Amino acid sequence: MGTAGHVDHGKSTLIRALTGIDPDRLREEQERGMTIDLGFAWLTLPGGADVGIVDVPGHQDFIRNMLAGVGGIDAVVLVIAADEGVMPQTREHLAILELLGITRGVVALTKRDLVDDEWAALVREEVRHALADTPLADAVIVDVSATTRRGLTELLAALEAVLGAAPPRRDVARPRLPIDRAFTMTGFGTVVTGTLADGHLEAGDEVEVVPAGLRGRVRGLQTHRRQIDRARPGSRVAVNLSGIDRDQVTRGMVLVRPGTLATTSVIGVRLALLADVSGPLEHDDTVRVHVGTAESIARVAILEGREIPAGGSGWAHLRLAVPLAVAVGDRLVIRRPSPSETLGGGSVADVTGERTRTRAEAVTALERRSAPSAEDRLLASFDVPRPPAEAGERSGMDATARDVAYAALIKSGRAVALADAAVSRDAYEALATRVERTLAMTHRTSPLRAGASREEVRSSLDLPAKRYGALIARLVADGRIAERGSALALPAHRPTLGPEQEAAWQRARVALASAPLQPPSAAVLRQEFGLDLELLVALDERGDVIRVGPDAVFLPEAVERFGIAIIEALAAGPMTVAKARDLSGSSRKHVVPLLQFLDDHGLTRRVGDDRILIHDQATSRADLRRAIDRTDRSGRTGERQ
């Protein structure tokens, strides 16, 4: 819990009365009788629950310190002195509590011993009026006197009821400790304190202080001056660090597990302005941003129009002068630096700083990332292929909510799994379209090629190998693209010859047909008929020829005739190369690659110097037909032309 309220209304005095701990630890505070910086204490409620307390300064000069302490609390004790009633800082603190999403609390009407019942009744009425349009409208008001100890028992009971209704802190297994204090203890070294969020910390954990980038280890943990082995989300924690010097750590830094939280220079947020601010927030205004225990000066880029009026709201980018470690879902407050004034705040929707072409596109992206549905928020983080865990972190979701939303997205088809990642259906279609366009362009510029190489296509996508492979496999399975050996192509693509190439092929075909099993070599076809390697590959892909090895080119019907003869002969027993040569009337130069073709397609097997038939004649004939018609050489099914 935390305190809030106007200066000199008795916040620290009340904490001393409740806990026996003086939260004013600075000598200057004790001498002046006024809280300047954050103070800390703790107590045990009647039911046995331990409660950490953050006591904040009430003076307007120290509002920055107040903001550094109040962001991590579950409930507030709003302190209002019975002899003064609602004051300016009471109202500003109320506004800040609402901006930070703190909706639970108890009102302590302090110094009750200084006023009579009639005056107290008037102050109660004033308090109810001030709270009427706030989340604390129904908060219990308890009359309290720290001097006489009146109402302390009732205050504790009311606080226990409020805290008991608070939901458990989220745990996304990514512990964050916004540091509100750093000091050195003799014999222990560096100690930092804060309210732990989003995960657990354990003694021995390796940790990092961001944005400083300092690495160290948790030497020990304490809560309420008790040694613990494990700190849970929502608890006040003191962390004894090894490997990090006290002088390197300041308030506003965040203690995390290494690599789990990056800093950002741009925060996307829907800002809501208070109704009583002095004027609108205009595009390019300078503000002071308070989030967690940190603060930074920022320029406001308003994404809808040129200003946000008093009492209004709108999407904006806050461009930070100093990068901060912030997570999606964090609440922030903005203040005007001069003259000092609390303007408004909101919930962080995006910390990626990703650029968009227009402000309208930026608004659309932010709206998706802040959608009320968990599925919609997670889907917005699948704008590019990402692991579900990373998408969940970007969406500010715990593991349970993420897994449920992810399963629903995959089942409905709104997201598509790609190996270790997933991508939204729209983003998947964009990737598929880029693949198809790359292939179409290759077919236009190189009509003889079977298609584009896998690396050519991958270079247009910038995807890791595993995700790229999953994308291609899915597109092939869906029939959107085809595999042609090592190349990829659109299913309808067939290598296309120009008029001169077609004429050259017809002349060469006559030569191949004149001696089917002793055809001219690839070199002769190139020199005498102009069939270069690219053209031969295209003819092979089209099914007009069968290339066997680097230099042998046959017509399909010649290969079929040779294969049938060999199958029939092998039915009677093994066969040597010499016997196959005599049987076909060809030469060893041509018979060896033809026999190798039969071996490669699983019809025959070499055993020593002999070939044997693997299957019966009928099966072997069917396999031969498939080997010729379905050109396994190119990986596609097609008919000979």
N, C-alpha and C positions, 0 to 999 in steps of 0.2 A: 504494500500500500504506500501511498505518498500523501503528503500534505499539500494544501493550496490555500491561498487567501492573502488578504492585505497585510502590509507590514504592521508589526506590533499588535496583531490580533491574538497572539499567544500560541502560535504553532509549536515552537520549540519547547515552551513551558509545558504544553499539553503532552508532548512526547516524553519529557522527563517524568511527568506525573504517571504516565502509563507504563513506562519501561524502567525507570531508574537510571537511564542513560542520557547523558547530555549530548545532543547532536551537534551543538556548537563547539567544534573542536579547535577552531582558530582563536588565538589570544585576542586578536582584534575584535572578533565576534563577542567574546566574553566581556571585554572591556566596554564595548559600545552597547551591549545588550541587544544586538540586532544580527540576525543571520545574514551572512554575506555569500557563503558558498553552500554546497550540498552537505547535509549531515545525514548520518546513518545510525539506525538503532534496530532493535528487534524485540519481539515479545511472543509469549505463548498464549493463545486464546483459551477460553474456558474449556473448549472441546479437545484441546491438546495440540492443535495445529500451530506450527511456527510461522510467524509472519515477519518478513523483512520490511523495514520502514525507510523511506527516503524523505528527509525533511528539506523543503526548498525555501529559498529566500522570498520574502514578499515584497521587497522594495522594487520599484520599477527600474532602478539602476542595475539591478541584478537579474533581470528577466532572462538573460541568456543562460545564467546558471540554473534558473528554475527549469528552463526548457531541456537542459542537459540531464535533468534528473527525473522528470515526470513521465518521459516517454515509455518507460518499461514497466509501469505499474499496472496492477489488475483492478484496483479500486482507489478512491481518494477520500480523504477526510477533509472536507471543505471547512475551514476554520473561519468563523465570523464572530467578532467580539460583540457581545450583547449591548455594550455601552456605546458602540459606534454604528453598528449595522453594516449594510452593504456599502463598500467603498470602491473607488476606481480599479484597484488591483484585484478586488474580488471579481469584478466583471471581466477583466482581462484574463484572469486565471480560468474563469468559467469558459470563456471563448476558446482558450488554448486546450482545455480538457476535451471540449467537443471536437475541435479540429484533429486531435490525436486519437479520437475514437474511444475515449475513456467514458463509459456510460454508467458505471457503478460507483456508488459512493454513499457516504453518510455526512450530514452537516453537524458540526460541533459548534453550538452556540456558547462560546467561551465567556469567561468573566461574568458568569451569571450572578455571582455574589455581589456584584457592584450595582445591580439594577433591581427595581421592584417588579412585581408580576405584571403590572399594567404596561410598563415600558417593554418588558420582555415579549408580551403579546404583540405589541406594535412591531417590534423587530422581526418576530416570526412571520407576521403578515408581509413585511417588506421582503424577507428572504423568499417566501413562497412566490411572490410576484416576480422577483429576479430570476427564479429557477423555472418559471412557468413554461418557457419555450426552449428549455434545454433538456438533455438526457437525464438530468438529475431532478426533474420536476417532481417525482414521487419519492425522493430520498427522505429517509427518516431524519428528523431534526432532534438532536439530543441536547438538553441544557447541561452545561458542564462548568465546573469551577475547579481548576487545577489546584487552587489554594486550599479549598475545603474538601476537595476530592468528590464533590457532588457529581453524579451522573457518569462517573468513569466506568462503573460496572455495566450500566445501560449502553454506553458507547461501545464497549467491547462486544456486548451481545449483538448489537446492530451491525457492527463490522463483521462479526463472525457469520451472520446471516448473509450479508452481501458477498463476502468472499466465497462462501460455500456455494453460491449460485453461479460463480464464475466458471466458464468452461476451461478444461485443461489446456495448457499451452501446447501449440502445435510442435511436432517433432519431425523435421524433414531430414534428420540425421546429418545436419550441417550446422554444428554448434557455432554460435556467434556471441561474443561477449563485448558489447560496446563499452569501452573503458571510460569510467567516470572519475577514476582516481588512480594514481600511480605513486608508489613511495618505496622506500627501502627500510627493511627491518634488520636490525643487527643479528647476524648469525644466519639469516635466511636469504638476504639479497632482495631482488626486485619482486614487488607484489603489486598486482593490479586488481581492481575491483569493478564490478558491474552487475547487471542483471542478465543472466544467461538466456539466450533465445535459440530456438530452432534445433536443439540437439543436446546431447550429453557431453560432458567433459570428464575425463578420468585422469588420475595421477599416472604419469609416465607418457601421456599423449604428446606427440610432436605437434607444435603449434606455430602459427605465423601471426605477426602483427602487421595489419595492413592499414593504410597504404604504405607504411615504411618498408615492408618487405623483410622484416626481421624474423629469423627462425630461432626457435628455442624449444624447451620441453617443460611440461608441467611437473614441477618438483613436489608440489603439494596443493591441496584444496581445503578451504575452510568456508563454512557458512555459519554466521552468528558465533564466530570464534570457536567453533567445534570442527575438529579435523574430520574430513570425509574422504572417501575414495572415489566417489562419483557424484557429480553435480547434475541436477536435472533442470530441464527448461523452466524458466520462470522464477528461479531462485536467485537470491543475492549471493554472490560468490566472490571470495578472495582467492586469487591464483598466485601461487609462488612460482616464479619462473627461473629457469636456469638458462644461461646462454644469451640473455638479453639484458642490456644495461638500463638502469632506471632513467638515465638522462636521455635515452633514445625514445622514450614512450611518453605520450601526452594524452590528455583527455580528447576524445573524438576518434582515436584510433580504435580498431576492432580486432579482438583476438579470435582467430579461426583455426581450423585445420588447414594445413598447407594446400594451396591451389583450389580451395572450395569457394572463395569469394574474391571477385575482381573489383577494382575500383572503376568508377565511371565519371565522366566529365559532363554527361548529359542525362538528365532525368526527365522522363515523360510522365506527366501527371495531369489529372483534371483538378484545377485549382478552384476552390470555392472561397469567395471573399466575404468577410464579415459585413453585415448590413450597415454598421455605423462607422466604416472607415472614412477617412477624410476625402477620398477621391478615387477614381477608377485606377486599375492597374493597366498601364499602357505597354504596348509592344516595345521591347528593348529597355524597359525600366530595370534599374538595379535593385535587387532585394538581397536580404540575408536569409539563407536557407538553414533551418534547424532540423536535423533528422538524427534519431538516436541521441548520442552524446556529442555529435559533431555539428559543425556549422561551416558555411562557406558563402562568400559573396557570389551572386549569380546574375546573369542577364536573362531576362524573360523573353522568350520567343512565343508570342501568342499565335496559336494555330487557327483560330476562328475569329475573323475580324481583326481589329486593331487594338481592342481593349476589353477588359472584363470589368463591368460596372460593380459598384458597391452592392452586396447581396447577391451578385450573379456568380456564374461559374463558366468555365471553358477549358479546353485542352491547351496545354502549353509544354514547351521544352524549357527546362532550366539549365542554362549553360554555366557550369560551375567554374569559378576561378581556381579552386583547389579541388582535385578529384577526391571523391568520398567513396567509402565502402558501404554500399546500399543494396538492399534486396527488394524484389517485387513484393508489394504488400505493406512495406514500411510506411508509417504515417509521417508527414513532415509539416512544418509550419514555416511560413514566410513572413518576414517583417521588413518594414521600410527602414533603412539605416538612419536616415536623417530627414525630418525629425523622426525619432524612434516611434514606431507604431506597428502593432500586430495587424497584418493584412488578411491572412487567411491560411489555407493549407489544403492538404488532400492526401490521397493514398498513391504510392508509387506504382505506376502501371508498367514502366519499361526502364531498363537501365543499360540497354545495349548500345544506345547512341547510333543505331543504324540509320543511315540517310535514306530519304525518300525523295522522289522527283518533285512532288508538290506538297503543300501543307494539307490539302485534302487527303492525300494518300497517308500522310502521317496520322491524321485524325482517325482514319479508318483502321489503321494498324493498332492504335492505342485503344480504340473501342473494342476490337477483338480481344486484346490482351486483358481487358478489364471486364469482360462479359460476366454476367451473373452465373452462368452455367459452367461447372468445372470442365465439362467436355469442350466447350467453346474456348475457354481460356487455354487449355492444353493444346487444342488444335492450332491456336494462333502461334504457338511456339514451334509447331511443325511446319513453318513456312519454308524451311530447308530441311534436308534430312538430318535428324538429331537423335541420339539415344534417348529413350523415354525418361531416364533419370535426369539428364540435362534439361530436357523440355519441362519436366516437373519443377526443377529449381527455378527456371526462368519464369514459370507461371506462379511461383510462390506456393506450391502445393506440397503437402506431406506425402509420404510414400503410399499410404493406403488410398487416399483420394486420387492420387496419380494413377495407380494401378487399375482402379475401378474405371476411371475415365478413359484410360488407354485401351482397356479391353473393349469398352463400348464403342470407341472410335474405330477400332479395327473390325469389329463385328459388323458395324453399320456400313463400312466401306468409306467412311469420311476420312480415314487415314490409311496409308498403305505401308506395310512393313518392308524395309529394305535392309536385309542382314541384321546388323546390330542397331539399326536406326529405324525411324519411321518418318513419313512425310505426309502432309495433307493431300487430299485427293486433287485439289487445284494445283498444288505445287508439283505433284506427280505428273499430272497432265502437261504441265509446262515443260518438265524434263523430257517426257515422251515426245512432245512436239519438237523440241530441239534436236532429239535423235533423228526423228523422221525428216526434218528439214536438212540436217547434215547429210543424210543418205540421199535425199532427192537431189541436192546440189552435186554430190559425187556422181550420181547417175547422169546428170546433165552434162557435166564437164568431162567425164570419162565413161562414155557409154559402153566401151568394151570391157570395162572392169566388172568383176562379179559383184563388187560393192566396195564399201569403205572398210579399212582395217579397224579393228577394235580400238587401237590407240588413237586413230584419227577421231573417232566418235567420242572417246573419253576426254580428249583434249578440249572438246567444246562444252564439257559439263563440269569439270573440276571436282570429281567425286573420288573418294578413296576406292581402292581396287575392290574391296569386299562389297561395298554398296553399289558400285557400278556394275559388278557382276550380277548382283541380285536384280537390279533394274533391267539389264539386258535379258536375263532369264525370264522375267515376268513379261516383258514385251514380246519375246519369242513365243511364250506359252499362250499369250492372248492373240497371237497371229498378226500383231502389228508390224513386226519386222521378221526377217528370216536370216538364219545362219547359212552362209555359203562357204564352208570350210573355215578358214581363218578370217573371212570377211563377213560383214553385215550388210543386208540389203533390204529394200522394201519388197514385200512378197511378190508384187506384180512385175518386178524388174527382170528383164532378160537382156544379156549383152546384145547390142544392136550394131550391125555392120553398115558402113556407108556403101554407096553404089560401087565405088572402085574396089573396096574390100570384098564386097559380095562377088564381084566379077573374078577377083583373084582367087577366092575360095572355090568357085565353080571350076576354074581351070585346074586347081590343085586336086579337087575331088576326082576329076577324071584320071589323074595320075595315080591317086591312091586306089581307085577302083580297078585300074588295069593290072595291078599286082597286089591283091589284097593282103597277102601274108608276107610280102617282101616290098613294102611301100618305101617311098623316098623318106630319108631321115628329116628331122626337124631342120637341120642345117641346109639341106637341099631345098626344102619347102621355102625357107627364108630367101635363099639366094636366087632360085629360079622362078618362084611364084609370088614372092613378096609377102609371105605369111610370117611376120615376126612373132616373137614370143607372146606379146600382148594379144595379138590376133589369135594365135593358137589357144591361148588360155580362154579367150572368149568363145571360140568354137567348141572347146572342151566343155565349158560351162553350158553352152547352148545344147550340147548333146550331139553335135555333128561329127566330132572325132573323140577318140579316147587316147589320151596321152599316157603312155606307160613308161615310167622312168624319164630321164632327162632328154632322150633323143628319139624315142620311138613313138610314132603317131600312126594309129590305125582307124579305119572306119568301124563303127560299132558292129555292123553286120559281119565283118571279117573276124572280130574278136568272138562274136557269138558262134560262128561256124567252127573256129578253132576250138572253142571251149566245149562244144557238143562232141566233137571228134575225140577229144581227150577224155571226157567223161565216159563215153562208150568204151574206149579202149581200157581205161582204168578199172572198169567193172570186171574185167577179166584178170586183173592183177597189176602190180606196180609197173612203173614206166620210167625209163631214163630220159635224159635230155636228147640223146642221140635217137632214141626210138620215136620221141615226139617230133623231132626234126624230119625223120623219114616219113612219119605218118602224115604230116602237114605239107610236106613238099617245100618247106621253107628253109631258112638257114639258122644256124645256132644264134647268130646276132639278133634275129627277130624272135626266135622261139623262147629264149631265156626270159626276156621281159614279159612275154605273154604268159608263161608259166608262173612267173612272179605275180602277175595280176590275179591268177586263180588262187595262189597261196594267200595273197593279201585279203581276198574276199571270202576266205574260209571254205573254199571248195576242195582244195587239195592241201597236202602237207608234204614237206620234203623230209625224207628219212634216208640219211646217207646220200647216195647218188640217185635215189629213186624218188618218184612222186607216188603218193597213194591217195585214193578217194576217201573223203571224210564221211560222206553220207551216201545214201542210196541214189540211184540214177535220177529218180523223179524229183527228189529234194534238191539234188545238185543242179538239175536243169532250171528249177524255179529260182534257185539262188543266183545262177548265172544271169537269168533274165533281169532280176532285180539289180544286180551289179552293173548291168549295162544301161537299163532304163533309168534307174534311180542312181544318179551319178554320185556315189559315196565320195568320189574325189572332191566334189564341191559341197556335199552336205545338203542337197535339195532334191526334190522329186520333180521330174519333168519328162517329157517325151522327146524322142529323137526327132530332128527336123531334117 
